[in-house]
Amino acid sequence: MNKKAVLLSLFLVVSFSAFSQQHRFNPDTLLTVVIDSPVNIRSHRLNAQDFIDAVLADTGFYKAFRNMKCYGFTAENNIYTYDKNNKVDGEIHRIVRHSTVGGRHKTEYLLKQDKGNVYKKNGKYELYTVEMFDYIFNNAYNSDFSASDPLAGAGKNGSYKDKLKTLIFSPGRKVTGIPFLSGKTEIFGRDMKQFYSYEFARGKYLDSIPVYRFKVIKKPSIADGDVMIRELTTIFDMRDFKILGRYVDMKYSNFFFDFEVKMNIELIPYNGELLPAKISYQGNWNVPFHKVERASFLIFQKDYKR
């Protein structure tokens, strides 16, 4: 895979403008958490390192996507792509019912609408960003969400798709082999930790689940060029410390490329397991000698049934 494809596969990137019928659609990237109040974690016998350790050790967030294979569910997918003037030039709208019949995956399209500049002549997506979205999130029953650790392929010789999965499902770790950026992903490491501050709050998720909100935020005095991840917010179930939500804001620019990312993923408890409920992206990327890509996604998954 060439350098351009590497950068595209690693960053499903995002930027914003006001919504109108002709301009960008901005899916909500805010986590569905109602904050009661800021909280002094120390009074709860917790500290920042407790949350950092939990983020780095977590495998449940990735497992939630593997859990989908055991359920039927309905997915509502809305994808928008944009031209150089930030006007909508492609739309994909799907309502898909996933189920298992006779041990085989069945896909039923309740709604399937495409508009504008979506596909190339060979049938592939016009934008690599959309292709990567489809790979990571839109094929619930594929083998890519395997029982193996999501970090298994994230080493220097791992595929770039595996590196992208690591960046999404295990943020804060060093992902080797990313040009110019490998060290900047390790935000809890010795070299990067100094650039961030931490905030804590207590609140309710889905109106009833007591949660902690743990924010890792770039310090105001730090230039954007010194970091890649500007914010990483994690929502913890206060009762068992499981991760229910994740928001990440990434931005970087240099001579070779620039990108901006906002991404939100939320899970819901069901039948004693966690399952994906909402996924949203907003973003753009720009690589020299390649078409600028701008896209946004909004996905809801619901009506889970065994």
LUMZARO-696361 format. One record per residue (C-alpha): residue number from 1; x negated, y, z negated. Coordinates in steps of 0.02 Angstrom, whole numbers. Example, Ala and Ser with C-alpha at 12.3 -4.5 7.8 and 13.67 -1.06 7.14 Angstrom:
2
  seq       X       Y       Z
    1    -615    -225    -390
    2    -684     -53    -357
END
This chain:
306
  seq       X       Y       Z
    1       0       0       0
    2     -73     170      49
    3     -95     317     -68
    4      64     402     -10
    5     168     249     -48
    6      80     231    -215
    7     131     404    -270
    8     308     381    -209
    9     331     214    -294
   10     267     282    -459
   11     369     439    -470
   12     554     449    -430
   13     542     635    -450
   14     662     772    -489
   15     707     959    -473
   16     864    1063    -496
   17     978    1194    -422
   18    1159    1247    -450
   19    1290    1125    -388
   20    1406    1168    -246
   21    1480    1069    -104
   22    1329    1112       3
   23    1190    1113    -126
   24    1113     994    -252
   25    1218     882    -360
   26    1141     881    -534
   27    1186     725    -631
   28    1189     744    -819
   29    1022     690    -891
   30    1067     730   -1072
   31    1077     585   -1193
   32    1251     560   -1265
   33    1203     597   -1444
   34    1289     719   -1559
   35    1159     785   -1681
   36    1215     811   -1861
   37    1057     898   -1920
   38     868     900   -1912
   39     798     776   -2036
   40     640     759   -2138
   41     591     582   -2092
   42     475     571   -2242
   43     627     578   -2355
   44     683     417   -2272
   45     513     335   -2298
   46     477     350   -2114
   47     346     450   -2021
   48     299     489   -1842
   49     186     337   -1830
   50     331     222   -1875
   51     425     285   -1723
   52     272     280   -1611
   53     238     100   -1662
   54     420      56   -1626
   55     414     135   -1452
   56     254      43   -1407
   57     312    -125   -1476
   58     487    -120   -1402
   59     539    -249   -1273
   60     727    -235   -1299
   61     748     -88   -1181
   62     680    -190   -1036
   63     774    -345   -1095
   64     939    -251   -1081
   65     918    -253    -892
   66     881    -438    -893
   67    1039    -464    -997
   68    1143    -403    -851
   69    1116    -568    -764
   70    1225    -652    -894
   71    1375    -539    -864
   72    1496    -480    -735
   73    1514    -291    -729
   74    1564    -144    -622
   75    1431     -20    -563
   76    1472     154    -498
   77    1324     220    -397
   78    1309     396    -327
   79    1150     445    -234
   80    1115     612    -153
   81     968     664     -44
   82     923     841       8
   83     842     937     150
   84     704    1068     137
   85     834    1201      96
   86     896    1097     -50
   87    1062    1059      35
   88    1139     887      30
   89    1094     790     187
   90    1134     613     131
   91    1256     529      12
   92    1280     350     -45
   93    1434     308    -148
   94    1465     132    -212
   95    1583      48    -333
   96    1519    -130    -347
   97    1589    -274    -444
   98    1454    -399    -492
   99    1506    -573    -546
  100    1448    -753    -549
  101    1553    -883    -459
  102    1501   -1065    -461
  103    1331   -1017    -528
  104    1299    -896    -385
  105    1295    -707    -388
  106    1442    -624    -301
  107    1447    -441    -249
  108    1614    -360    -209
  109    1616    -181    -143
  110    1769     -89    -207
  111    1703      71    -126
  112    1563      92       1
  113    1537     262      80
  114    1382     332     165
  115    1368     507     233
  116    1231     599     325
  117    1048     555     338
  118    1035     395     235
  119     955     258     342
  120     817     245     470
  121     848     162     639
  122     776      -1     570
  123     908      -3     433
  124     791      43     290
  125     824     191     179
  126     766     358     247
  127     683     402      82
  128     560     292     -10
  129     629     366    -172
  130     798     285    -137
  131     715     120     -93
  132     626     119    -260
  133     787     161    -351
  134     870      14    -266
  135     726     -99    -317
  136     722     -48    -499
  137     905     -23    -543
  138    1028     -70    -408
  139     996    -256    -391
  140    1049    -321    -559
  141    1033    -506    -518
  142     865    -506    -432
  143     714    -596    -503
  144     615    -437    -535
  145     687    -423    -711
  146     604    -582    -768
  147     576    -653    -940
  148     393    -605    -930
  149     328    -451   -1017
  150     358    -296    -907
  151     175    -253    -934
  152     117    -415    -854
  153      84    -333    -687
  154      37    -161    -749
  155    -151    -186    -752
  156    -274    -121    -626
  157    -230    -258    -501
  158     -43    -256    -532
  159      81    -201    -400
  160     136     -20    -398
  161     315     -73    -424
  162     262    -158    -585
  163     169       0    -637
  164     328      99    -608
  165     427     -22    -716
  166     298      -2    -854
  167     309     186    -844
  168     498     179    -862
  169     521      38    -986
  170     362      53   -1090
  171     317     239   -1089
  172     168     297   -1190
  173      53     159   -1131
  174     -94     182   -1014
  175     -52     122    -840
  176    -215      90    -750
  177    -236     113    -564
  178    -132     271    -544
  179    -236     397    -447
  180    -282     549    -555
  181    -153     507    -688
  182    -189     343    -776
  183    -252     423    -937
  184    -111     550    -945
  185      21     415    -968
  186     -54     362   -1136
  187      27     502   -1236
  188       2     415   -1404
  189    -182     383   -1371
  190    -327     475   -1453
  191    -358     589   -1304
  192    -177     639   -1270
  193     -96     638   -1442
  194    -167     809   -1485
  195     -62     890   -1348
  196     106     841   -1423
  197     217     883   -1570
  198     359     779   -1643
  199     538     821   -1690
  200     666     717   -1784
  201     854     728   -1797
  202     997     621   -1858
  203    1161     601   -1767
  204    1295     490   -1691
  205    1290     396   -1526
  206    1455     352   -1441
  207    1544     439   -1586
  208    1510     299   -1709
  209    1333     229   -1707
  210    1215     316   -1830
  211    1051     356   -1744
  212     883     442   -1758
  213     824     552   -1615
  214     635     554   -1599
  215     563     685   -1481
  216     384     691   -1419
  217     361     865   -1343
  218     216     951   -1259
  219     153    1091   -1369
  220     194    1265   -1300
  221      10    1311   -1297
  222     -34    1166   -1182
  223     -34    1195    -994
  224      70    1081    -884
  225     -87    1027    -794
  226    -158     951    -953
  227     -16     827    -971
  228     102     729    -859
  229     242     687    -982
  230     319     847   -1050
  231     449     763   -1159
  232     493     587   -1212
  233     650     570   -1317
  234     700     403   -1392
  235     863     361   -1479
  236     851     231   -1618
  237     995     139   -1698
  238     976     189   -1881
  239    1038      18   -1938
  240     912     -94   -1851
  241     791      25   -1763
  242     835     -41   -1590
  243     815      83   -1447
  244     980     138   -1372
  245     925     279   -1259
  246     775     358   -1175
  247     748     525   -1089
  248     586     572   -1002
  249     532     735    -921
  250     375     723    -812
  251     289     853    -706
  252     119     865    -624
  253      39     960    -482
  254    -133     965    -403
  255    -212     982    -232
  256    -154     809    -178
  257      27     804    -235
  258     158     876    -350
  259     312     803    -430
  260     443     838    -562
  261     547     707    -653
  262     696     703    -768
  263     767     532    -807
  264     894     469    -932
  265     940     288    -973
  266    1070     239   -1102
  267    1118      68   -1169
  268    1276       5   -1254
  269    1293    -136   -1381
  270    1404    -276   -1319
  271    1427    -453   -1382
  272    1274    -437   -1494
  273    1163    -379   -1350
  274    1112    -215   -1271
  275    1165    -179   -1092
  276    1135     -30    -975
  277    1275      98    -972
  278    1207     254    -887
  279    1057     293    -778
  280    1024     464    -705
  281     882     545    -606
  282     850     715    -534
  283     693     750    -437
  284     576     791    -296
  285     400     748    -239
  286     281     823    -114
  287     131     737     -36
  288      28     821     103
  289      64     760     280
  290     223     674     223
  291     405     725     219
  292     456     806      55
  293     580     694     -37
  294     720     761    -145
  295     851     649    -224
  296     967     627    -373
  297    1056     474    -439
  298    1198     444    -561
  299    1247     266    -609
  300    1376     204    -732
  301    1393      19    -777
  302    1545     -40    -871
  303    1675    -176    -897
  304    1549    -308    -947
  305    1619    -484    -958
  306    1541    -654    -982
END
